[in-house]
Amino acid sequence: MGSFGSVYRGKLTNGTVLATKVFNLQQETDFKSFETECEILRNIHHRNLTRVISSCSNLDFKALILDYMPNGSFEKLLYSHNYLLDILQRLDIMIDVACALKYLHHDYSTPVVHCDLKHSNVLLDKDIVAHVSDFGMAKFLEEEDSKALTKTLATIGYIAPGEIPKEIGNLLNLERLSMLSANLNDVIPSSIFNINSLKVIHLRDNNLRGVIPQEVGNLYELETIFLEFNSLTGLIRVTMFNISTLKEIGLVEKHLTDNLSSSIGRTLPNLDYLL
């Protein structure tokens, strides 16, 4: 199970075992993730990248057929009680990932930036060879646009368990903040809401506590905010509903109070998803 859907193990009549990544289509970001992953993976080929065998796409169902990785993710083995990676295996995995990044950044005709590299997105085959996966946030870095794009390629795909550092507010060109299921257990720092360029905030499925900062209304370019499945309390900030660019809002928190504005349809004309 991942942020963009679920992965299933399947077996063909000839005995071939495959992995099927089925995308969750409830949110617009999931459509974009599928399209991006298809575009990237049909063009790149390297022994340390996940290989796409086929795809399936219609209005109600989107999936990728991938090589099956019997040893799961690097994250799974790192924290396994049944299998211990020795220092040489860990070093080999690091080298595999480095080789994949070298290919993406320097050896492919158009540089590709992954934007979400973390241990859960590194898969291991039967020989513990690493394969970088999940290209839903990746971008092609065109030469003529490289200067402009690198100002916004500051996605945080992984952060160590604990708190969101207050210094994150210094990333003034950050467009996407993604910390799903990152074991965060402190308050949301108000400094996040000083980043005027933010378009996406994904903080779902942590243990964040405290209130939603009033400053959330300062993000006039925000399109998506997911805060559900935390331990937030206090008021649902009405300033959020003055951000006309908002398309997706996730606020399922049993301790949040206040009612949604009756004028939400007028103030949020682009809203597609509200939970």
MODA-V935762 format. One record per residue. PHI is phi in whole degrees, 0 to 359 (NA if undefined). NEAR is the number of other ideal C-beta (glycine too) atoms within 10 Angstrom. D_LAST is the distance of its C-alpha to the last C-alpha in Angstrom with 2 decimals. Layout:
# MODA-V935762
PHI/NEAR/D_LAST
PHI/NEAR/D_LAST
This chain:
# MODA-V935762
NA/7/20.02
225/18/18.81
291/22/16.03
252/22/16.57
153/21/17.41
233/12/20.18
242/19/23.97
240/11/26.41
267/11/30.17
226/11/32.33
227/10/36.08
279/8/38.16
297/5/41.28
274/5/43.45
96/6/41.93
293/11/39.90
262/12/36.74
231/15/33.75
246/19/30.16
243/18/27.42
264/23/24.27
259/16/21.58
275/22/18.71
281/17/15.06
259/15/14.51
283/13/10.81
233/20/10.79
298/15/13.70
298/23/14.90
288/17/15.74
298/15/17.97
296/13/19.66
298/24/20.23
297/23/21.98
298/14/24.08
295/17/25.08
296/24/26.04
297/17/28.10
297/12/29.85
289/21/30.75
286/19/31.81
282/10/33.95
254/12/36.06
251/20/36.59
215/11/38.77
200/16/39.80
297/13/40.65
254/20/38.08
241/22/35.12
297/23/33.09
265/14/34.70
268/19/32.79
270/13/34.78
197/10/32.86
214/16/29.52
222/11/27.85
213/12/25.68
213/6/24.67
296/6/21.77
252/5/20.06
209/10/21.43
222/23/22.35
208/18/24.35
243/23/27.10
260/16/30.20
236/21/31.47
299/16/34.40
279/18/33.73
250/21/34.09
296/12/35.48
264/17/35.26
66/13/31.54
269/19/30.31
300/25/32.43
301/15/29.92
299/14/30.51
286/20/34.27
300/15/34.30
252/8/32.92
285/12/34.55
269/5/36.96
256/5/38.79
220/11/39.56
246/9/40.84
284/16/40.93
279/8/44.22
296/7/44.78
291/8/46.18
296/15/43.21
296/14/40.83
295/11/43.07
299/16/43.14
297/21/39.33
299/13/39.33
294/12/42.00
301/21/40.10
295/19/37.00
298/12/39.34
296/17/41.03
297/23/37.77
293/16/36.86
299/13/40.41
298/18/40.15
297/24/36.83
275/13/38.04
234/8/41.73
259/11/42.90
272/16/40.62
302/8/41.62
240/11/38.46
305/16/37.01
242/20/33.58
252/19/31.38
292/24/29.02
74/19/26.72
212/21/25.14
279/19/28.23
204/17/27.85
296/15/29.48
284/19/26.71
259/23/27.25
246/25/30.96
256/25/32.00
240/21/35.41
276/14/37.65
295/9/40.36
260/8/42.68
61/16/40.14
275/15/40.12
274/26/36.93
228/22/34.81
288/22/32.16
228/26/29.01
60/24/25.48
257/25/26.17
294/25/22.69
253/25/23.01
293/21/26.77
221/18/28.70
282/16/32.17
253/16/34.18
294/11/36.56
301/8/39.73
288/7/39.73
252/11/36.17
300/13/36.45
295/8/37.02
290/10/33.98
291/15/31.66
294/12/32.77
288/13/31.63
248/15/27.99
275/17/28.14
235/17/27.16
302/19/24.07
260/19/23.87
271/21/23.02
209/16/24.35
218/17/25.44
298/9/27.47
305/10/25.97
134/11/26.01
251/14/24.95
281/22/23.80
297/14/27.14
298/11/27.50
294/9/29.65
300/18/26.68
295/16/26.80
280/11/30.06
276/17/28.46
290/12/28.49
254/14/27.94
296/22/24.95
254/17/22.37
226/22/20.07
247/22/19.39
237/22/18.29
226/20/18.73
285/17/16.60
50/16/18.14
256/23/21.01
59/12/21.88
282/22/21.32
221/14/22.06
241/14/22.84
278/15/21.32
278/24/19.69
292/18/22.81
295/15/22.81
297/17/24.98
304/22/22.05
274/21/21.26
264/16/24.84
271/23/24.29
294/13/24.04
276/16/23.88
300/24/20.50
246/18/18.20
225/19/15.88
235/23/14.85
244/22/13.80
237/24/14.29
293/20/12.13
62/17/14.03
236/22/16.82
230/14/18.25
296/23/17.86
235/15/18.87
85/14/19.71
256/14/17.90
283/25/15.97
302/18/19.06
301/14/19.79
292/16/20.94
305/20/17.51
290/16/18.50
279/17/21.44
272/23/19.70
285/11/20.52
252/13/20.08
296/25/16.61
247/20/14.59
221/21/11.88
220/25/10.64
240/24/9.06
237/23/10.05
289/16/8.44
62/17/11.26
234/24/13.81
233/13/15.86
285/23/15.00
229/14/16.33
90/14/17.20
274/11/15.69
284/19/12.58
292/18/14.81
293/15/15.40
298/15/17.23
299/22/14.11
275/19/13.72
256/14/17.26
270/20/16.70
294/13/17.37
278/15/16.93
298/24/13.17
246/20/11.70
222/20/8.51
226/23/6.30
238/19/4.77
227/18/5.92
290/12/6.08
218/18/9.75
292/7/12.07
260/10/14.52
283/18/12.73
238/9/14.16
91/10/14.59
254/7/13.13
288/12/11.36
295/15/14.31
290/7/15.65
264/9/16.75
302/16/13.47
293/9/14.55
275/10/17.82
281/15/16.99
239/20/14.38
293/11/16.29
262/12/15.02
294/16/11.23
248/14/10.35
217/15/6.71
219/13/3.80
227/11/0.00
